Amino acid sequence: MNYGSVCSGVEAATLAWKPLGWTAKFFAEVEPFPAAVLCHRFGATRPLRPLDPTEAEDEKERNLRKNWKRQLAELPSCGVISNLGDFTKIKKTDYDGKIDLLVGGTPCFPAGNLILTEFGYKPIEAIQVGDRVVTHLGRLRCVLATGSKVNRILNICQQLYKNSTTTHGI
């Protein structure tokens, strides 16, 4: 079974399907951390089409895309499975067109996602340590930490890649 993956994340599908002998023909991921994991774990390329800062809806999004573009540029340039990047811009010529299945998952909490707090809904990016939010079980719980591990994990993945090329000649 050959498949393509959009909104690939860290690619749980590929891990699950590996024992079945299924083969990823391409990934499509734009965020730096998952792209670094795809590169390290599956030999994916840098995203072919990262999100374009000039197409952002506002300055905050434009700055985020510029930051991601810088981080993605630090990934190794090699790879054997294409990461096509922005899945909305996949072209027929990007892969051989021979997939049996298209799989994808969207982010759990993208920017703008509304979170129910004790005082009403707030966008996920406005949630702060100490806020009380409603959990999936309907309980109010205090937020203990916020933020992203993208930069820290990206650095770890880059170091792992450097070590693997040094010690194993990959």
Phi and psi in radians as a Rosetta constraint file:
Dihedral C 1 N 2 CA 2 C 2 CIRCULARHARMONIC -1.825 0.35
Dihedral N 2 CA 2 C 2 N 3 CIRCULARHARMONIC 2.364 0.35
Dihedral C 2 N 3 CA 3 C 3 CIRCULARHARMONIC -2.418 0.35
Dihedral N 3 CA 3 C 3 N 4 CIRCULARHARMONIC 2.767 0.35
Dihedral C 3 N 4 CA 4 C 4 CIRCULARHARMONIC -2.001 0.35
Dihedral N 4 CA 4 C 4 N 5 CIRCULARHARMONIC 2.603 0.35
Dihedral C 4 N 5 CA 5 C 5 CIRCULARHARMONIC -2.197 0.35
Dihedral N 5 CA 5 C 5 N 6 CIRCULARHARMONIC 2.179 0.35
Dihedral C 5 N 6 CA 6 C 6 CIRCULARHARMONIC -1.981 0.35
Dihedral N 6 CA 6 C 6 N 7 CIRCULARHARMONIC 2.705 0.35
Dihedral C 6 N 7 CA 7 C 7 CIRCULARHARMONIC 0.862 0.35
Dihedral N 7 CA 7 C 7 N 8 CIRCULARHARMONIC 0.883 0.35
Dihedral C 7 N 8 CA 8 C 8 CIRCULARHARMONIC -1.125 0.35
Dihedral N 8 CA 8 C 8 N 9 CIRCULARHARMONIC -0.519 0.35
Dihedral C 8 N 9 CA 9 C 9 CIRCULARHARMONIC 1.034 0.35
Dihedral N 9 CA 9 C 9 N 10 CIRCULARHARMONIC -2.434 0.35
Dihedral C 9 N 10 CA 10 C 10 CIRCULARHARMONIC -1.600 0.35
Dihedral N 10 CA 10 C 10 N 11 CIRCULARHARMONIC 0.121 0.35
Dihedral C 10 N 11 CA 11 C 11 CIRCULARHARMONIC 1.174 0.35
Dihedral N 11 CA 11 C 11 N 12 CIRCULARHARMONIC 1.095 0.35
Dihedral C 11 N 12 CA 12 C 12 CIRCULARHARMONIC -1.104 0.35
Dihedral N 12 CA 12 C 12 N 13 CIRCULARHARMONIC -0.592 0.35
Dihedral C 12 N 13 CA 13 C 13 CIRCULARHARMONIC -1.045 0.35
Dihedral N 13 CA 13 C 13 N 14 CIRCULARHARMONIC -0.770 0.35
Dihedral C 13 N 14 CA 14 C 14 CIRCULARHARMONIC -1.117 0.35
Dihedral N 14 CA 14 C 14 N 15 CIRCULARHARMONIC -0.680 0.35
Dihedral C 14 N 15 CA 15 C 15 CIRCULARHARMONIC -1.105 0.35
Dihedral N 15 CA 15 C 15 N 16 CIRCULARHARMONIC -0.740 0.35
Dihedral C 15 N 16 CA 16 C 16 CIRCULARHARMONIC -1.202 0.35
Dihedral N 16 CA 16 C 16 N 17 CIRCULARHARMONIC -0.632 0.35
Dihedral C 16 N 17 CA 17 C 17 CIRCULARHARMONIC -1.587 0.35
Dihedral N 17 CA 17 C 17 N 18 CIRCULARHARMONIC -0.182 0.35
Dihedral C 17 N 18 CA 18 C 18 CIRCULARHARMONIC -0.957 0.35
Dihedral N 18 CA 18 C 18 N 19 CIRCULARHARMONIC -0.809 0.35
Dihedral C 18 N 19 CA 19 C 19 CIRCULARHARMONIC -1.090 0.35
Dihedral N 19 CA 19 C 19 N 20 CIRCULARHARMONIC -0.337 0.35
Dihedral C 19 N 20 CA 20 C 20 CIRCULARHARMONIC -1.499 0.35
Dihedral N 20 CA 20 C 20 N 21 CIRCULARHARMONIC -0.131 0.35
Dihedral C 20 N 21 CA 21 C 21 CIRCULARHARMONIC 1.428 0.35
Dihedral N 21 CA 21 C 21 N 22 CIRCULARHARMONIC 0.243 0.35
Dihedral C 21 N 22 CA 22 C 22 CIRCULARHARMONIC -1.306 0.35
Dihedral N 22 CA 22 C 22 N 23 CIRCULARHARMONIC 2.627 0.35
Dihedral C 22 N 23 CA 23 C 23 CIRCULARHARMONIC -2.175 0.35
Dihedral N 23 CA 23 C 23 N 24 CIRCULARHARMONIC 2.209 0.35
Dihedral C 23 N 24 CA 24 C 24 CIRCULARHARMONIC -1.345 0.35
Dihedral N 24 CA 24 C 24 N 25 CIRCULARHARMONIC 2.185 0.35
Dihedral C 24 N 25 CA 25 C 25 CIRCULARHARMONIC -1.569 0.35
Dihedral N 25 CA 25 C 25 N 26 CIRCULARHARMONIC -0.474 0.35
Dihedral C 25 N 26 CA 26 C 26 CIRCULARHARMONIC -2.861 0.35
Dihedral N 26 CA 26 C 26 N 27 CIRCULARHARMONIC 2.781 0.35
Dihedral C 26 N 27 CA 27 C 27 CIRCULARHARMONIC -2.049 0.35
Dihedral N 27 CA 27 C 27 N 28 CIRCULARHARMONIC 2.862 0.35
Dihedral C 27 N 28 CA 28 C 28 CIRCULARHARMONIC -2.511 0.35
Dihedral N 28 CA 28 C 28 N 29 CIRCULARHARMONIC 1.737 0.35
Dihedral C 28 N 29 CA 29 C 29 CIRCULARHARMONIC -2.464 0.35
Dihedral N 29 CA 29 C 29 N 30 CIRCULARHARMONIC 2.381 0.35
Dihedral C 29 N 30 CA 30 C 30 CIRCULARHARMONIC -1.940 0.35
Dihedral N 30 CA 30 C 30 N 31 CIRCULARHARMONIC -0.354 0.35
Dihedral C 30 N 31 CA 31 C 31 CIRCULARHARMONIC -1.405 0.35
Dihedral N 31 CA 31 C 31 N 32 CIRCULARHARMONIC 2.496 0.35
Dihedral C 31 N 32 CA 32 C 32 CIRCULARHARMONIC -1.051 0.35
Dihedral N 32 CA 32 C 32 N 33 CIRCULARHARMONIC -0.809 0.35
Dihedral C 32 N 33 CA 33 C 33 CIRCULARHARMONIC -1.099 0.35
Dihedral N 33 CA 33 C 33 N 34 CIRCULARHARMONIC -0.943 0.35
Dihedral C 33 N 34 CA 34 C 34 CIRCULARHARMONIC -1.063 0.35
Dihedral N 34 CA 34 C 34 N 35 CIRCULARHARMONIC -0.643 0.35
Dihedral C 34 N 35 CA 35 C 35 CIRCULARHARMONIC -1.076 0.35
Dihedral N 35 CA 35 C 35 N 36 CIRCULARHARMONIC -0.671 0.35
Dihedral C 35 N 36 CA 36 C 36 CIRCULARHARMONIC -1.160 0.35
Dihedral N 36 CA 36 C 36 N 37 CIRCULARHARMONIC -0.682 0.35
Dihedral C 36 N 37 CA 37 C 37 CIRCULARHARMONIC -1.143 0.35
Dihedral N 37 CA 37 C 37 N 38 CIRCULARHARMONIC -0.775 0.35
Dihedral C 37 N 38 CA 38 C 38 CIRCULARHARMONIC -1.039 0.35
Dihedral N 38 CA 38 C 38 N 39 CIRCULARHARMONIC -0.720 0.35
Dihedral C 38 N 39 CA 39 C 39 CIRCULARHARMONIC -1.100 0.35
Dihedral N 39 CA 39 C 39 N 40 CIRCULARHARMONIC -0.855 0.35
Dihedral C 39 N 40 CA 40 C 40 CIRCULARHARMONIC -1.227 0.35
Dihedral N 40 CA 40 C 40 N 41 CIRCULARHARMONIC -0.821 0.35
Dihedral C 40 N 41 CA 41 C 41 CIRCULARHARMONIC -1.387 0.35
Dihedral N 41 CA 41 C 41 N 42 CIRCULARHARMONIC -0.649 0.35
Dihedral C 41 N 42 CA 42 C 42 CIRCULARHARMONIC -2.133 0.35
Dihedral N 42 CA 42 C 42 N 43 CIRCULARHARMONIC 0.046 0.35
Dihedral C 42 N 43 CA 43 C 43 CIRCULARHARMONIC 1.241 0.35
Dihedral N 43 CA 43 C 43 N 44 CIRCULARHARMONIC 0.583 0.35
Dihedral C 43 N 44 CA 44 C 44 CIRCULARHARMONIC -1.342 0.35
Dihedral N 44 CA 44 C 44 N 45 CIRCULARHARMONIC 2.700 0.35
Dihedral C 44 N 45 CA 45 C 45 CIRCULARHARMONIC -1.361 0.35
Dihedral N 45 CA 45 C 45 N 46 CIRCULARHARMONIC 2.973 0.35
Dihedral C 45 N 46 CA 46 C 46 CIRCULARHARMONIC -1.057 0.35
Dihedral N 46 CA 46 C 46 N 47 CIRCULARHARMONIC 2.711 0.35
Dihedral C 46 N 47 CA 47 C 47 CIRCULARHARMONIC -1.021 0.35
Dihedral N 47 CA 47 C 47 N 48 CIRCULARHARMONIC 2.229 0.35
Dihedral C 47 N 48 CA 48 C 48 CIRCULARHARMONIC -1.114 0.35
Dihedral N 48 CA 48 C 48 N 49 CIRCULARHARMONIC -0.743 0.35
Dihedral C 48 N 49 CA 49 C 49 CIRCULARHARMONIC -2.234 0.35
Dihedral N 49 CA 49 C 49 N 50 CIRCULARHARMONIC 1.523 0.35
Dihedral C 49 N 50 CA 50 C 50 CIRCULARHARMONIC -1.159 0.35
Dihedral N 50 CA 50 C 50 N 51 CIRCULARHARMONIC 2.891 0.35
Dihedral C 50 N 51 CA 51 C 51 CIRCULARHARMONIC -1.085 0.35
Dihedral N 51 CA 51 C 51 N 52 CIRCULARHARMONIC 2.321 0.35
Dihedral C 51 N 52 CA 52 C 52 CIRCULARHARMONIC -1.458 0.35
Dihedral N 52 CA 52 C 52 N 53 CIRCULARHARMONIC 2.088 0.35
Dihedral C 52 N 53 CA 53 C 53 CIRCULARHARMONIC -1.003 0.35
Dihedral N 53 CA 53 C 53 N 54 CIRCULARHARMONIC -0.560 0.35
Dihedral C 53 N 54 CA 54 C 54 CIRCULARHARMONIC -1.245 0.35
Dihedral N 54 CA 54 C 54 N 55 CIRCULARHARMONIC -0.241 0.35
Dihedral C 54 N 55 CA 55 C 55 CIRCULARHARMONIC -1.702 0.35
Dihedral N 55 CA 55 C 55 N 56 CIRCULARHARMONIC 0.076 0.35
Dihedral C 55 N 56 CA 56 C 56 CIRCULARHARMONIC -1.209 0.35
Dihedral N 56 CA 56 C 56 N 57 CIRCULARHARMONIC 2.629 0.35
Dihedral C 56 N 57 CA 57 C 57 CIRCULARHARMONIC -1.379 0.35
Dihedral N 57 CA 57 C 57 N 58 CIRCULARHARMONIC -0.419 0.35
Dihedral C 57 N 58 CA 58 C 58 CIRCULARHARMONIC -2.644 0.35
Dihedral N 58 CA 58 C 58 N 59 CIRCULARHARMONIC 3.055 0.35
Dihedral C 58 N 59 CA 59 C 59 CIRCULARHARMONIC -1.122 0.35
Dihedral N 59 CA 59 C 59 N 60 CIRCULARHARMONIC -0.678 0.35
Dihedral C 59 N 60 CA 60 C 60 CIRCULARHARMONIC -1.063 0.35
Dihedral N 60 CA 60 C 60 N 61 CIRCULARHARMONIC -0.815 0.35
Dihedral C 60 N 61 CA 61 C 61 CIRCULARHARMONIC -1.159 0.35
Dihedral N 61 CA 61 C 61 N 62 CIRCULARHARMONIC -0.668 0.35
Dihedral C 61 N 62 CA 62 C 62 CIRCULARHARMONIC -1.067 0.35
Dihedral N 62 CA 62 C 62 N 63 CIRCULARHARMONIC -0.781 0.35
Dihedral C 62 N 63 CA 63 C 63 CIRCULARHARMONIC -1.136 0.35
Dihedral N 63 CA 63 C 63 N 64 CIRCULARHARMONIC -0.682 0.35
Dihedral C 63 N 64 CA 64 C 64 CIRCULARHARMONIC -1.069 0.35
Dihedral N 64 CA 64 C 64 N 65 CIRCULARHARMONIC -0.802 0.35
Dihedral C 64 N 65 CA 65 C 65 CIRCULARHARMONIC -1.131 0.35
Dihedral N 65 CA 65 C 65 N 66 CIRCULARHARMONIC -0.649 0.35
Dihedral C 65 N 66 CA 66 C 66 CIRCULARHARMONIC -1.123 0.35
Dihedral N 66 CA 66 C 66 N 67 CIRCULARHARMONIC -0.755 0.35
Dihedral C 66 N 67 CA 67 C 67 CIRCULARHARMONIC -1.090 0.35
Dihedral N 67 CA 67 C 67 N 68 CIRCULARHARMONIC -0.781 0.35
Dihedral C 67 N 68 CA 68 C 68 CIRCULARHARMONIC -1.076 0.35
Dihedral N 68 CA 68 C 68 N 69 CIRCULARHARMONIC -0.724 0.35
Dihedral C 68 N 69 CA 69 C 69 CIRCULARHARMONIC -1.052 0.35
Dihedral N 69 CA 69 C 69 N 70 CIRCULARHARMONIC -0.730 0.35
Dihedral C 69 N 70 CA 70 C 70 CIRCULARHARMONIC -1.098 0.35
Dihedral N 70 CA 70 C 70 N 71 CIRCULARHARMONIC -0.779 0.35
Dihedral C 70 N 71 CA 71 C 71 CIRCULARHARMONIC -1.130 0.35
Dihedral N 71 CA 71 C 71 N 72 CIRCULARHARMONIC -0.724 0.35
Dihedral C 71 N 72 CA 72 C 72 CIRCULARHARMONIC -1.137 0.35
Dihedral N 72 CA 72 C 72 N 73 CIRCULARHARMONIC -0.575 0.35
Dihedral C 72 N 73 CA 73 C 73 CIRCULARHARMONIC -1.131 0.35
Dihedral N 73 CA 73 C 73 N 74 CIRCULARHARMONIC -0.369 0.35
Dihedral C 73 N 74 CA 74 C 74 CIRCULARHARMONIC -1.441 0.35
Dihedral N 74 CA 74 C 74 N 75 CIRCULARHARMONIC -0.194 0.35
Dihedral C 74 N 75 CA 75 C 75 CIRCULARHARMONIC -1.223 0.35
Dihedral N 75 CA 75 C 75 N 76 CIRCULARHARMONIC 2.674 0.35
Dihedral C 75 N 76 CA 76 C 76 CIRCULARHARMONIC -1.011 0.35
Dihedral N 76 CA 76 C 76 N 77 CIRCULARHARMONIC 2.544 0.35
Dihedral C 76 N 77 CA 77 C 77 CIRCULARHARMONIC -1.466 0.35
Dihedral N 77 CA 77 C 77 N 78 CIRCULARHARMONIC -0.163 0.35
Dihedral C 77 N 78 CA 78 C 78 CIRCULARHARMONIC -1.480 0.35
Dihedral N 78 CA 78 C 78 N 79 CIRCULARHARMONIC 3.086 0.35
Dihedral C 78 N 79 CA 79 C 79 CIRCULARHARMONIC 2.676 0.35
Dihedral N 79 CA 79 C 79 N 80 CIRCULARHARMONIC 2.676 0.35
Dihedral C 79 N 80 CA 80 C 80 CIRCULARHARMONIC -1.969 0.35
Dihedral N 80 CA 80 C 80 N 81 CIRCULARHARMONIC -0.376 0.35
Dihedral C 80 N 81 CA 81 C 81 CIRCULARHARMONIC -1.926 0.35
Dihedral N 81 CA 81 C 81 N 82 CIRCULARHARMONIC 2.221 0.35
Dihedral C 81 N 82 CA 82 C 82 CIRCULARHARMONIC -1.189 0.35
Dihedral N 82 CA 82 C 82 N 83 CIRCULARHARMONIC 2.296 0.35
Dihedral C 82 N 83 CA 83 C 83 CIRCULARHARMONIC -1.753 0.35
Dihedral N 83 CA 83 C 83 N 84 CIRCULARHARMONIC 1.858 0.35
Dihedral C 83 N 84 CA 84 C 84 CIRCULARHARMONIC -1.344 0.35
Dihedral N 84 CA 84 C 84 N 85 CIRCULARHARMONIC -0.171 0.35
Dihedral C 84 N 85 CA 85 C 85 CIRCULARHARMONIC 1.360 0.35
Dihedral N 85 CA 85 C 85 N 86 CIRCULARHARMONIC -2.223 0.35
Dihedral C 85 N 86 CA 86 C 86 CIRCULARHARMONIC -1.081 0.35
Dihedral N 86 CA 86 C 86 N 87 CIRCULARHARMONIC 1.886 0.35
Dihedral C 86 N 87 CA 87 C 87 CIRCULARHARMONIC -1.165 0.35
Dihedral N 87 CA 87 C 87 N 88 CIRCULARHARMONIC -0.315 0.35
Dihedral C 87 N 88 CA 88 C 88 CIRCULARHARMONIC -1.297 0.35
Dihedral N 88 CA 88 C 88 N 89 CIRCULARHARMONIC -0.135 0.35
Dihedral C 88 N 89 CA 89 C 89 CIRCULARHARMONIC -2.067 0.35
Dihedral N 89 CA 89 C 89 N 90 CIRCULARHARMONIC 0.308 0.35
Dihedral C 89 N 90 CA 90 C 90 CIRCULARHARMONIC -1.143 0.35
Dihedral N 90 CA 90 C 90 N 91 CIRCULARHARMONIC 2.365 0.35
Dihedral C 90 N 91 CA 91 C 91 CIRCULARHARMONIC -1.946 0.35
Dihedral N 91 CA 91 C 91 N 92 CIRCULARHARMONIC 2.751 0.35
Dihedral C 91 N 92 CA 92 C 92 CIRCULARHARMONIC -1.007 0.35
Dihedral N 92 CA 92 C 92 N 93 CIRCULARHARMONIC -0.537 0.35
Dihedral C 92 N 93 CA 93 C 93 CIRCULARHARMONIC -1.442 0.35
Dihedral N 93 CA 93 C 93 N 94 CIRCULARHARMONIC -0.049 0.35
Dihedral C 93 N 94 CA 94 C 94 CIRCULARHARMONIC -1.280 0.35
Dihedral N 94 CA 94 C 94 N 95 CIRCULARHARMONIC -0.418 0.35
Dihedral C 94 N 95 CA 95 C 95 CIRCULARHARMONIC -2.647 0.35
Dihedral N 95 CA 95 C 95 N 96 CIRCULARHARMONIC 3.023 0.35
Dihedral C 95 N 96 CA 96 C 96 CIRCULARHARMONIC -1.309 0.35
Dihedral N 96 CA 96 C 96 N 97 CIRCULARHARMONIC -0.036 0.35
Dihedral C 96 N 97 CA 97 C 97 CIRCULARHARMONIC 1.384 0.35
Dihedral N 97 CA 97 C 97 N 98 CIRCULARHARMONIC 0.028 0.35
Dihedral C 97 N 98 CA 98 C 98 CIRCULARHARMONIC -1.785 0.35
Dihedral N 98 CA 98 C 98 N 99 CIRCULARHARMONIC 1.412 0.35
Dihedral C 98 N 99 CA 99 C 99 CIRCULARHARMONIC -2.173 0.35
Dihedral N 99 CA 99 C 99 N 100 CIRCULARHARMONIC 2.592 0.35
Dihedral C 99 N 100 CA 100 C 100 CIRCULARHARMONIC -1.652 0.35
Dihedral N 100 CA 100 C 100 N 101 CIRCULARHARMONIC -0.334 0.35
Dihedral C 100 N 101 CA 101 C 101 CIRCULARHARMONIC -2.638 0.35
Dihedral N 101 CA 101 C 101 N 102 CIRCULARHARMONIC 2.442 0.35
Dihedral C 101 N 102 CA 102 C 102 CIRCULARHARMONIC -1.969 0.35
Dihedral N 102 CA 102 C 102 N 103 CIRCULARHARMONIC 2.147 0.35
Dihedral C 102 N 103 CA 103 C 103 CIRCULARHARMONIC -2.061 0.35
Dihedral N 103 CA 103 C 103 N 104 CIRCULARHARMONIC 2.598 0.35
Dihedral C 103 N 104 CA 104 C 104 CIRCULARHARMONIC -2.900 0.35
Dihedral N 104 CA 104 C 104 N 105 CIRCULARHARMONIC 2.740 0.35
Dihedral C 104 N 105 CA 105 C 105 CIRCULARHARMONIC -2.537 0.35
Dihedral N 105 CA 105 C 105 N 106 CIRCULARHARMONIC 2.447 0.35
Dihedral C 105 N 106 CA 106 C 106 CIRCULARHARMONIC -1.630 0.35
Dihedral N 106 CA 106 C 106 N 107 CIRCULARHARMONIC 2.792 0.35
Dihedral C 106 N 107 CA 107 C 107 CIRCULARHARMONIC -1.016 0.35
Dihedral N 107 CA 107 C 107 N 108 CIRCULARHARMONIC 2.572 0.35
Dihedral C 107 N 108 CA 108 C 108 CIRCULARHARMONIC -1.165 0.35
Dihedral N 108 CA 108 C 108 N 109 CIRCULARHARMONIC -0.788 0.35
Dihedral C 108 N 109 CA 109 C 109 CIRCULARHARMONIC -2.353 0.35
Dihedral N 109 CA 109 C 109 N 110 CIRCULARHARMONIC 1.321 0.35
Dihedral C 109 N 110 CA 110 C 110 CIRCULARHARMONIC -1.234 0.35
Dihedral N 110 CA 110 C 110 N 111 CIRCULARHARMONIC 2.795 0.35
Dihedral C 110 N 111 CA 111 C 111 CIRCULARHARMONIC -0.930 0.35
Dihedral N 111 CA 111 C 111 N 112 CIRCULARHARMONIC 2.430 0.35
Dihedral C 111 N 112 CA 112 C 112 CIRCULARHARMONIC 1.611 0.35
Dihedral N 112 CA 112 C 112 N 113 CIRCULARHARMONIC -0.231 0.35
Dihedral C 112 N 113 CA 113 C 113 CIRCULARHARMONIC -1.065 0.35
Dihedral N 113 CA 113 C 113 N 114 CIRCULARHARMONIC 2.276 0.35
Dihedral C 113 N 114 CA 114 C 114 CIRCULARHARMONIC -1.533 0.35
Dihedral N 114 CA 114 C 114 N 115 CIRCULARHARMONIC 2.310 0.35
Dihedral C 114 N 115 CA 115 C 115 CIRCULARHARMONIC -1.984 0.35
Dihedral N 115 CA 115 C 115 N 116 CIRCULARHARMONIC 2.283 0.35
Dihedral C 115 N 116 CA 116 C 116 CIRCULARHARMONIC -1.372 0.35
Dihedral N 116 CA 116 C 116 N 117 CIRCULARHARMONIC 2.099 0.35
Dihedral C 116 N 117 CA 117 C 117 CIRCULARHARMONIC -1.930 0.35
Dihedral N 117 CA 117 C 117 N 118 CIRCULARHARMONIC 3.096 0.35
Dihedral C 117 N 118 CA 118 C 118 CIRCULARHARMONIC -1.153 0.35
Dihedral N 118 CA 118 C 118 N 119 CIRCULARHARMONIC -0.279 0.35
Dihedral C 118 N 119 CA 119 C 119 CIRCULARHARMONIC -1.926 0.35
Dihedral N 119 CA 119 C 119 N 120 CIRCULARHARMONIC 0.201 0.35
Dihedral C 119 N 120 CA 120 C 120 CIRCULARHARMONIC 2.031 0.35
Dihedral N 120 CA 120 C 120 N 121 CIRCULARHARMONIC -2.962 0.35
Dihedral C 120 N 121 CA 121 C 121 CIRCULARHARMONIC -1.433 0.35
Dihedral N 121 CA 121 C 121 N 122 CIRCULARHARMONIC 2.454 0.35
Dihedral C 121 N 122 CA 122 C 122 CIRCULARHARMONIC -2.361 0.35
Dihedral N 122 CA 122 C 122 N 123 CIRCULARHARMONIC 2.551 0.35
Dihedral C 122 N 123 CA 123 C 123 CIRCULARHARMONIC -1.115 0.35
Dihedral N 123 CA 123 C 123 N 124 CIRCULARHARMONIC 2.540 0.35
Dihedral C 123 N 124 CA 124 C 124 CIRCULARHARMONIC -0.908 0.35
Dihedral N 124 CA 124 C 124 N 125 CIRCULARHARMONIC -0.670 0.35
Dihedral C 124 N 125 CA 125 C 125 CIRCULARHARMONIC -1.229 0.35
Dihedral N 125 CA 125 C 125 N 126 CIRCULARHARMONIC -0.225 0.35
Dihedral C 125 N 126 CA 126 C 126 CIRCULARHARMONIC -1.663 0.35
Dihedral N 126 CA 126 C 126 N 127 CIRCULARHARMONIC -0.112 0.35
Dihedral C 126 N 127 CA 127 C 127 CIRCULARHARMONIC -1.208 0.35
Dihedral N 127 CA 127 C 127 N 128 CIRCULARHARMONIC 2.365 0.35
Dihedral C 127 N 128 CA 128 C 128 CIRCULARHARMONIC -2.197 0.35
Dihedral N 128 CA 128 C 128 N 129 CIRCULARHARMONIC 2.780 0.35
Dihedral C 128 N 129 CA 129 C 129 CIRCULARHARMONIC -0.979 0.35
Dihedral N 129 CA 129 C 129 N 130 CIRCULARHARMONIC 2.324 0.35
Dihedral C 129 N 130 CA 130 C 130 CIRCULARHARMONIC 1.745 0.35
Dihedral N 130 CA 130 C 130 N 131 CIRCULARHARMONIC -0.383 0.35
Dihedral C 130 N 131 CA 131 C 131 CIRCULARHARMONIC -1.079 0.35
Dihedral N 131 CA 131 C 131 N 132 CIRCULARHARMONIC 2.556 0.35
Dihedral C 131 N 132 CA 132 C 132 CIRCULARHARMONIC -1.806 0.35
Dihedral N 132 CA 132 C 132 N 133 CIRCULARHARMONIC 2.121 0.35
Dihedral C 132 N 133 CA 133 C 133 CIRCULARHARMONIC -2.085 0.35
Dihedral N 133 CA 133 C 133 N 134 CIRCULARHARMONIC 2.731 0.35
Dihedral C 133 N 134 CA 134 C 134 CIRCULARHARMONIC -1.486 0.35
Dihedral N 134 CA 134 C 134 N 135 CIRCULARHARMONIC 2.197 0.35
Dihedral C 134 N 135 CA 135 C 135 CIRCULARHARMONIC -1.445 0.35
Dihedral N 135 CA 135 C 135 N 136 CIRCULARHARMONIC 3.073 0.35
Dihedral C 135 N 136 CA 136 C 136 CIRCULARHARMONIC -1.098 0.35
Dihedral N 136 CA 136 C 136 N 137 CIRCULARHARMONIC -0.307 0.35
Dihedral C 136 N 137 CA 137 C 137 CIRCULARHARMONIC -1.665 0.35
Dihedral N 137 CA 137 C 137 N 138 CIRCULARHARMONIC 0.083 0.35
Dihedral C 137 N 138 CA 138 C 138 CIRCULARHARMONIC 1.413 0.35
Dihedral N 138 CA 138 C 138 N 139 CIRCULARHARMONIC 0.292 0.35
Dihedral C 138 N 139 CA 139 C 139 CIRCULARHARMONIC -1.815 0.35
Dihedral N 139 CA 139 C 139 N 140 CIRCULARHARMONIC 2.571 0.35
Dihedral C 139 N 140 CA 140 C 140 CIRCULARHARMONIC -1.426 0.35
Dihedral N 140 CA 140 C 140 N 141 CIRCULARHARMONIC 2.218 0.35
Dihedral C 140 N 141 CA 141 C 141 CIRCULARHARMONIC -2.357 0.35
Dihedral N 141 CA 141 C 141 N 142 CIRCULARHARMONIC 2.591 0.35
Dihedral C 141 N 142 CA 142 C 142 CIRCULARHARMONIC -1.411 0.35
Dihedral N 142 CA 142 C 142 N 143 CIRCULARHARMONIC 2.338 0.35
Dihedral C 142 N 143 CA 143 C 143 CIRCULARHARMONIC -1.280 0.35
Dihedral N 143 CA 143 C 143 N 144 CIRCULARHARMONIC 2.178 0.35
Dihedral C 143 N 144 CA 144 C 144 CIRCULARHARMONIC -1.648 0.35
Dihedral N 144 CA 144 C 144 N 145 CIRCULARHARMONIC -0.460 0.35
Dihedral C 144 N 145 CA 145 C 145 CIRCULARHARMONIC -2.757 0.35
Dihedral N 145 CA 145 C 145 N 146 CIRCULARHARMONIC 2.646 0.35
Dihedral C 145 N 146 CA 146 C 146 CIRCULARHARMONIC -2.365 0.35
Dihedral N 146 CA 146 C 146 N 147 CIRCULARHARMONIC 3.017 0.35
Dihedral C 146 N 147 CA 147 C 147 CIRCULARHARMONIC 2.002 0.35
Dihedral N 147 CA 147 C 147 N 148 CIRCULARHARMONIC -2.942 0.35
Dihedral C 147 N 148 CA 148 C 148 CIRCULARHARMONIC -2.247 0.35
Dihedral N 148 CA 148 C 148 N 149 CIRCULARHARMONIC 2.541 0.35
Dihedral C 148 N 149 CA 149 C 149 CIRCULARHARMONIC -1.747 0.35
Dihedral N 149 CA 149 C 149 N 150 CIRCULARHARMONIC 0.193 0.35
Dihedral C 149 N 150 CA 150 C 150 CIRCULARHARMONIC -0.949 0.35
Dihedral N 150 CA 150 C 150 N 151 CIRCULARHARMONIC -0.963 0.35
Dihedral C 150 N 151 CA 151 C 151 CIRCULARHARMONIC -1.087 0.35
Dihedral N 151 CA 151 C 151 N 152 CIRCULARHARMONIC -0.774 0.35
Dihedral C 151 N 152 CA 152 C 152 CIRCULARHARMONIC -1.126 0.35
Dihedral N 152 CA 152 C 152 N 153 CIRCULARHARMONIC -0.790 0.35
Dihedral C 152 N 153 CA 153 C 153 CIRCULARHARMONIC -1.224 0.35
Dihedral N 153 CA 153 C 153 N 154 CIRCULARHARMONIC -0.652 0.35
Dihedral C 153 N 154 CA 154 C 154 CIRCULARHARMONIC -1.025 0.35
Dihedral N 154 CA 154 C 154 N 155 CIRCULARHARMONIC -0.760 0.35
Dihedral C 154 N 155 CA 155 C 155 CIRCULARHARMONIC -1.103 0.35
Dihedral N 155 CA 155 C 155 N 156 CIRCULARHARMONIC -0.692 0.35
Dihedral C 155 N 156 CA 156 C 156 CIRCULARHARMONIC -1.107 0.35
Dihedral N 156 CA 156 C 156 N 157 CIRCULARHARMONIC -0.796 0.35
Dihedral C 156 N 157 CA 157 C 157 CIRCULARHARMONIC -1.099 0.35
Dihedral N 157 CA 157 C 157 N 158 CIRCULARHARMONIC -0.696 0.35
Dihedral C 157 N 158 CA 158 C 158 CIRCULARHARMONIC -1.118 0.35
Dihedral N 158 CA 158 C 158 N 159 CIRCULARHARMONIC -0.705 0.35
Dihedral C 158 N 159 CA 159 C 159 CIRCULARHARMONIC -1.154 0.35
Dihedral N 159 CA 159 C 159 N 160 CIRCULARHARMONIC -0.723 0.35
Dihedral C 159 N 160 CA 160 C 160 CIRCULARHARMONIC -1.061 0.35
Dihedral N 160 CA 160 C 160 N 161 CIRCULARHARMONIC -0.714 0.35
Dihedral C 160 N 161 CA 161 C 161 CIRCULARHARMONIC -1.126 0.35
Dihedral N 161 CA 161 C 161 N 162 CIRCULARHARMONIC -0.788 0.35
Dihedral C 161 N 162 CA 162 C 162 CIRCULARHARMONIC -1.058 0.35
Dihedral N 162 CA 162 C 162 N 163 CIRCULARHARMONIC -0.741 0.35
Dihedral C 162 N 163 CA 163 C 163 CIRCULARHARMONIC -1.139 0.35
Dihedral N 163 CA 163 C 163 N 164 CIRCULARHARMONIC -0.678 0.35
Dihedral C 163 N 164 CA 164 C 164 CIRCULARHARMONIC -1.204 0.35
Dihedral N 164 CA 164 C 164 N 165 CIRCULARHARMONIC -0.613 0.35
Dihedral C 164 N 165 CA 165 C 165 CIRCULARHARMONIC -1.287 0.35
Dihedral N 165 CA 165 C 165 N 166 CIRCULARHARMONIC -0.528 0.35
Dihedral C 165 N 166 CA 166 C 166 CIRCULARHARMONIC -1.321 0.35
Dihedral N 166 CA 166 C 166 N 167 CIRCULARHARMONIC -0.792 0.35
Dihedral C 166 N 167 CA 167 C 167 CIRCULARHARMONIC -1.527 0.35
Dihedral N 167 CA 167 C 167 N 168 CIRCULARHARMONIC -0.416 0.35
Dihedral C 167 N 168 CA 168 C 168 CIRCULARHARMONIC -2.055 0.35
Dihedral N 168 CA 168 C 168 N 169 CIRCULARHARMONIC -0.053 0.35
Dihedral C 168 N 169 CA 169 C 169 CIRCULARHARMONIC 1.179 0.35
Dihedral N 169 CA 169 C 169 N 170 CIRCULARHARMONIC 0.470 0.35
